[in-house]
């Protein structure tokens, strides 16, 4: 039997063509100045987290130095980083937000 007629080979080549774009995680970095409550507000406002989940992520940032807010395509991740950094600067907090390829 020829591999050209094998349905699984056709599906594999289609899957390779439809490869998903790389995803990026948006990460908040700890600092000694940004209030914990402000970090919770950022997580709720920009990442749609509930109060409890936002608090858990904030504590992870505080204890481990960083915490993942979400995973997004590059354009969305970049926009979220810009929005969070702008919001922090507007409120005079040094909170840093970065994106890392997953």
C-alpha positions as CSV (number, residue, x, y, z in Angstrom):
1,X,0.0,0.0,0.0
2,X,1.4,3.4,-0.9
3,X,1.7,6.0,1.8
4,X,0.1,8.6,-0.5
5,X,-3.2,6.9,-0.1
6,X,-2.8,6.4,3.7
7,X,-5.3,8.7,5.5
8,X,-3.1,9.1,8.5
9,X,-0.2,10.4,6.4
10,X,-2.6,13.0,4.9
11,X,-3.8,14.0,8.3
12,X,-0.2,14.4,9.6
13,X,0.8,16.7,6.7
14,X,-2.4,18.8,7.2
15,X,-1.5,19.1,10.9
16,X,2.0,20.3,10.1
17,X,0.6,23.0,7.7
18,X,-1.9,24.2,10.4
19,X,0.8,24.5,13.1
20,X,-0.3,26.8,15.9
21,X,1.6,30.1,16.4
22,X,3.9,30.2,19.4
23,X,2.3,31.1,22.7
24,X,3.6,33.5,25.3
25,X,3.0,33.7,29.0
26,X,2.5,37.1,30.6
27,X,4.5,37.3,33.9
28,X,4.4,39.7,36.7
29,X,7.8,40.3,38.5
30,X,8.1,41.0,42.2
31,X,9.5,44.3,43.6
32,X,9.7,45.7,47.1
33,X,7.4,48.7,46.4
34,X,4.2,47.8,44.6
35,X,1.4,47.2,47.0
36,X,0.0,43.7,47.0
37,X,-3.5,45.0,46.6
38,X,-2.5,46.9,43.4
39,X,-1.2,43.6,42.0
40,X,-4.6,41.9,42.8
41,X,-6.4,44.8,41.0
42,X,-4.1,44.4,37.9
43,X,-4.8,40.7,37.8
44,X,-8.6,41.3,38.0
45,X,-8.7,44.2,35.6
46,X,-6.4,43.0,32.8
47,X,-6.5,39.2,33.1
48,X,-10.1,38.6,34.2
49,X,-9.1,36.8,37.4
50,X,-11.5,36.5,40.3
51,X,-10.5,37.9,43.7
52,X,-9.3,34.5,45.0
53,X,-7.3,33.5,42.0
54,X,-5.8,37.0,41.7
55,X,-4.7,36.8,45.4
56,X,-3.1,33.4,44.8
57,X,-1.1,34.7,41.8
58,X,-0.1,37.8,43.7
59,X,1.2,35.6,46.6
60,X,3.2,33.5,44.1
61,X,4.8,36.7,42.7
62,X,5.5,37.8,46.3
63,X,7.0,34.5,47.4
64,X,8.7,33.2,44.3
65,X,9.6,36.4,42.5
66,X,7.3,36.0,39.6
67,X,3.8,34.7,38.6
68,X,2.1,33.8,35.4
69,X,-1.0,35.8,34.6
70,X,-2.0,33.9,31.4
71,X,-0.9,32.5,28.1
72,X,-1.7,34.2,24.9
73,X,-0.7,34.6,21.2
74,X,2.2,37.1,20.8
75,X,0.2,40.1,19.8
76,X,-2.3,39.7,22.7
77,X,0.6,39.0,25.2
78,X,2.4,42.1,24.0
79,X,-0.7,44.3,24.4
80,X,-1.3,43.0,27.9
81,X,2.3,43.8,28.9
82,X,2.0,47.3,27.5
83,X,-1.3,47.9,29.3
84,X,-0.1,46.6,32.6
85,X,3.1,48.6,32.5
86,X,1.3,51.7,31.5
87,X,-1.3,51.3,34.3
88,X,1.4,50.7,36.9
89,X,3.4,53.8,35.7
90,X,0.2,55.9,35.7
91,X,-0.3,54.9,39.4
92,X,3.4,55.5,40.1
93,X,4.2,51.8,40.9
94,X,7.4,50.1,39.6
95,X,5.5,46.8,38.8
96,X,7.2,45.0,35.9
97,X,5.3,42.8,33.5
98,X,7.0,40.7,30.8
99,X,6.2,38.0,28.3
100,X,8.1,34.7,27.8
101,X,7.7,32.2,25.0
102,X,6.2,29.0,26.3
